[in-house]
Amino acid sequence: MASLNLPQSDATVRLRAIDAKTQMCVSSKGFIQPSLPGFEILNLTSITFLIEHPQLQKKLLFDCGARKDFENFSPRIKERLNLNVKGLKIERDVHEVVQAAGISLNELDAMIWSHWHWDHHGAPEEYPPHVDVVVGPGFKATFMPGYPTNPDAIFLDANFAGRSIREIAFSDESFKIGNFRAHDYFGDGSFYLLDTPGHAIGHMCGLARTTRTTFVFLGGDICHFGGSFRPSSSIPLPDPVPNAHLDAHFPHPCPCSVFTAVHPAGPSSSSNSPRTEPFFEVTSSAQSAYLDREEAARSIRELQRFDGHPDVLVCIAHDPTLIRVLPFLNERPERDLNAWKEEGLKEKARWGWLNELPRDGRPGREMYVEGVWKEGELMGDFTELKATIY
């Protein structure tokens, strides 16, 4: 079992998952390698979290998803959308989901952004001014002020207006969980922020204590696909793969050779690597979505240690399997993730990413959505959309 030096505490938070109602299709080569025929597109969904500290009467959001009013992204983001997105549909904003669940936005104290990318910061100006924005190292110097003060800015001045922006410094170099620098958010061991560099400036993950001894790792975009950190030496690919993890058209468990056939090491490798090493690594493409490939690879290797710990459930933001496995605030606001271990959610979610892969000469899962859609209409050039808040 991985030794992570998990701190002890009796303090816990209540953790509820939010389906950010996003379907997004992107080019695989911008995220993972090797490139596999029939797996040129990554299908991504989006998950955020509501964190509640009952004793302190505090509520936080961890990530805020994408905003559905594309016209109100900055001109710089609209240009990026034109270049990078193959398919996109956003049905609801996260703040709308929260309100529909009977939670007033006035009850929130802060929104934590794992990082600055457009599909994680939502529509901050829709939240009351007292709701702080919590960000990682380097955010303020890089992204403030916004547009139009800075014509090339990622964010808008309106996103920050009248609001406190709190930047986590991770100043205590001696305090680490695993090998990630850590920050005890509430000061009682119930919720930690982790410094997880590689994907983007200031990227952070969360670690929520759901019982005295169990945790959920809120992964943000530490990686984008389950095959980037699974299988591993601590969690090898089972043989056969239980059909509970597979699509309905598999009536029986499958031999792992069905899937290791697309592993870089190949099914005939003399080593055991197809069953104990991840299928993919961080892309080296010039169009990479990762700021620093080597840093990202180190963070993902460390993520494997958390994933290998029986008391940690790893949830990366864009894992489609989680949409099918977790209970969500959207439909069942009374449910939370605190009993994830008793409910076997880790085992249920572990191998679902295999369903996305090509096999037996057939391509992987079809694109969730082709083109970019807004309120039932196919969008064209994002830069021509007229903004309403600037």
N, C-alpha and C positions, 0 to 999 in steps of 0.2 A: 504494500500500500504506500502511495506517495506520502512523504512527510512534508507537510505544508506549514508547519508551525502555526496552526490555526489558534488564535487567541481564545481563551476561555471567558465566558460571560453567561449570565442568566437572562440578560436582556435580549429581546427579540423584536422583530418588526412583523407586521402583517403585509404579505406580498400578494398583489393581484396582477395578473397579466392582462394586457390590453391588445386586442387585435386592431392594428392601425389601418385596416381595411385598404391595403395597398397590394397591388400586383404589379411587378416590375420585371422586365426582361432586359438583360444586358449581355454584352459579348463576354463569353467565358475567358477569352485570352487576356482581358483586362484584369482578371482576378486570380486565375489558377493556371498552372501548367502541369503536365503536358497537355497539348490540345488534342482532343479525341474526336475522330470522325463521328458525327451524330450527336455531339455534345458541345455544339458551338455557342449555345445560349444557356445562361443561368436564369432559372425562374426563381424570383425572390419575393417573399412576403415580408411583412414588417410587424415586429412586436415591441411594445413598450411596457412600462410597469408603473403601477401605483404602489408606493411604499408608505405605510402608516405606522407611526410610533404611538401606540395607545396611551402610554403613561405620559409622554410629553405632549400629546395631542397635536402631533405634527403630521402633515401629509406632503409627500414629494412625488413628482413624476421623474422617472428615469427614462429619458428620451421622449420626444414629442411627435415622432413620425414626420411624414411629409404634409404639406398643406395642399388642399385640393384646388385652391384658387391660384393656378399657375401664373396668372397675370401679375400677381403681387410678389413674385420673386424679383430679385435685383436683375438688372440687365446682364450682369456677368453670369448669374446662374442660368438665365434663359439661354445664353449662348452655349453653356455646357450641356443643357438638356437637348439642344438641337444636335449636338455632336455625339452624345454617348448613349442615349436611351433608345432602345429598339421597341419597347412596349411599356406602357404605363397606364394604370387606372387607379385612381384614389377615390373611394366611395365616401369617406367621412374623415373629418379632422379629429385628432385625438381629443381636443377639448370638447368636441361635440359628443364623443363617446362617454367621456367622464360625466358630462351634464346629464346625458340620457340615463345614466346609471343612478341618478339621484344625488350626485355629489356636486355641490356648488364650487365654482372655481375660486370663490372667496375662501374656501377651506384649505386651499393649497398654500404652502409656505415657499416652495421653490420648485423649479424645474431644472433637473440636471441633464446637461447635454453630454452624451458620451464623446461627441466630437462635433465639428462645425458643419458637416455635410448637410445638404438641403433636405434629405429624407430623415433627418433626426431632430431638427430644431423647430418643426411645426410652424405655427403662426403666433409668435410670442406676443405681439401687440394685442391679441385677443384675451390675454390673461390680465387680471387686475394688477395695478402697478406694484402692489406689495409682494407679488410673487417674484422672488429673486431668480436670476439665471446663474447656475453654477457650472463653471467650465474648467478645463484643464490648463496646464502650464503653457504659456505663450499665446493664449487666445487674444488677450486685450491688445498686445503689441502688434499682432498680425491682422486683426479683423475690426478694430475700432479706430476711427469712426466709420460709420456706414455710408451708404449711398443716400442722397447725392453729395454729401460733404466730400466723400472720396468717390469720384466717378467710376472707379474700377473696383469698388468694394463688393464683397460677397453678400454682406448683410445690408439692411436698410437702417437709416437713422431711426425710423419709426419702430424697428424691432427693439431698440434699446431705450427709447425715450422714457424718462421718469422711472427707470427701473435699476435696481442694484445688480451689477454683474460681479459675481464673486469668483475669483480664480484660485483654484487649489494649488498650493505650492509644493506639496510633498517634501517639506523642508527637513523632516526627521529621517535622515538617511539610514538610521539603525532600525526603523520600524518597517518590516517587510512581512508580507504574507506570501508564502512561497518565495519566489524571487522578485516579486513586484513590490515597489514602494507603495506604502499604504497610508491612508488617512482615515481616522476614526470619526465618521461624520457627526454622530450624536454624542460622542465621548463616553459611550457606555458599552461598546462592543457589539451593538445590534446591527450596524450597517457600516461598511467600509467602501471607500473609493480606492481603486488600484490604478497605478500609473502603468499603462500598457501601450508603449510607443510602437510605431511602425506604420500604421495605416494612415494617420492624419495628425496634424499638429494638435497636441493636447489630448490625445485619445485616452479615455478612462473607461474602466469597467467597474461594475459594482459587485459587492459580495454581501448578500443579505442573510442574516442569521434567522432561520425560520423556526428552529427549535434550539434548545441549548447546545445541541451537537450537530445540527444539519444546516446547510447553506444552499443558496441559489446564486450561481455566478451569472451576473448580468453582463453578457459579453459584448454588447454593442457590435462594432465591426472589427473586432480583433481578428476575425476571419469571416468569410461569407458563405462557406459551404462545409457541410459535415465531413466530407471526404478530405478536407484540409487538415483535420486533426484526428481522424479515425480511419482505420483501426490504429492501435498502439500496442506496445509491448505489454501494458497492463490490461488492455481491453482488446484482445485479438478478435478478428472476424470469426464468428462461430461457423461450424460446419456440421450440419446444414444451418443456413440462416432461417430462423423461425418464420413461418408464414405470417405471424401476427405483425411482423414489421414490414410486410410487403403488400403490394397492391392486391385487390380482390381477385384479379385474374390468375394469381398463383394459388391454386387450391391446396398445395402441399409445401412443406419446407423445401428450400432450394439448396443444392450443394453450393458451397462458397465459390467453386470454380466458375459458376455462371458469372460471378462478379469480378473475381480476380483475373479473369481473362482480359479486362481492360486496365488492370493495374500496371504501372510502368515496369515493375519487375517481371510481370507475366506469370501465368499459371504454371509454367514449367521451370521456374527458377529453382535452383538447388537450395536457396535459402528459404527461410520462413517469412520473408519480408512482405509478400502479398497479404498475409494475414495479420502482420504486426506492425506495419508502417502505413502512414496515411497514403491515400491514393494520389493526392495532389500536393504541390508545393506552391509557394507564392510566385506569381508570374514575374518574368524578367522582361516582359513586353515594354516597349517605349510608351504604350498607352496604359501603363499600370495604374490601378486605383490606389496603390500603396505608395506612401511617401518615401519610405526607406525599406527596401526589400529585406535586408539583413536584420534590421530591428524587428520587422514584422515576423520573420521566421523565428527569431528568438522568443517573441511573445507567444507565438503559436505553440512552440515546444513547451513552454511553461504552462500554457492552457491544457496541454495533454496531461500534465501532472494533476491539475484540478479535476479534469474529466475522469482520471483514473481513481480518484478518491471516492469511496462508497458514500460519503456523507455530503457530497457536492453535486448538485444538478447544474449542468452547463446549459445556458440558453443564449445562443447568439441571435442577433436581431432579425436576421433574414432567413431563418431555417423554416422552410415550408412544413416540415414534419410537425413542428410545435403547434401549428394552426390546427392540426388534426388531433392533437394529444392533450394539450393543456385546457383547463377551464378558463374562460375569459370573462372579464368585467362586462363585455358587450351584452352577452346573453344571460350570464349567471353572476350578477354582482355579489351574491352572497358567498360565492366560492373563492377560495384563495389557494396559494401554492404551499402553504405551511406544512401540509401532510403529504408532500410529494413522495417522500420515501415509502411511507406506508402504502400509498396508492400505486407504487411501481412506475411512476412517470419516467424515471430515468431509463429504465429498461424498454419501455414502450416507445420512446423517442430515439433510441440510440442508432438504429440502422435504417431509419426511414429514408435517408438521403440516397440509399442504393436505388430507390425507385426512379431517380432522375437519370440514371446512367444508361447508355446504350448497351444492348446485349443481344446475343444471337444474331448479329448482323443487322439489327434494327436500331434506329436512332433512339435517343433518350426521350423524355417527356416533351410533348409539344409545347410551344410557347403559350403561356397563360393568356397573353394579350398581344396583339400585333398593332403597332401604332400607338399613339398617345391619345387617350380619350378623356373628355371632360363633359360631364352631364349628358352622356349619350352621343356626343359629337366628336368626330375625329379631328384632332388639332393639326395645324400645319406648322408654320414658323413661330416659335415661341417669342422671338424678339418683336413680333408684330402685335402681341397681345398688350392691350392698354391697361396699365395699372390703375388701381383705385385708391391706394394709400400713399402714393408719392407722386 
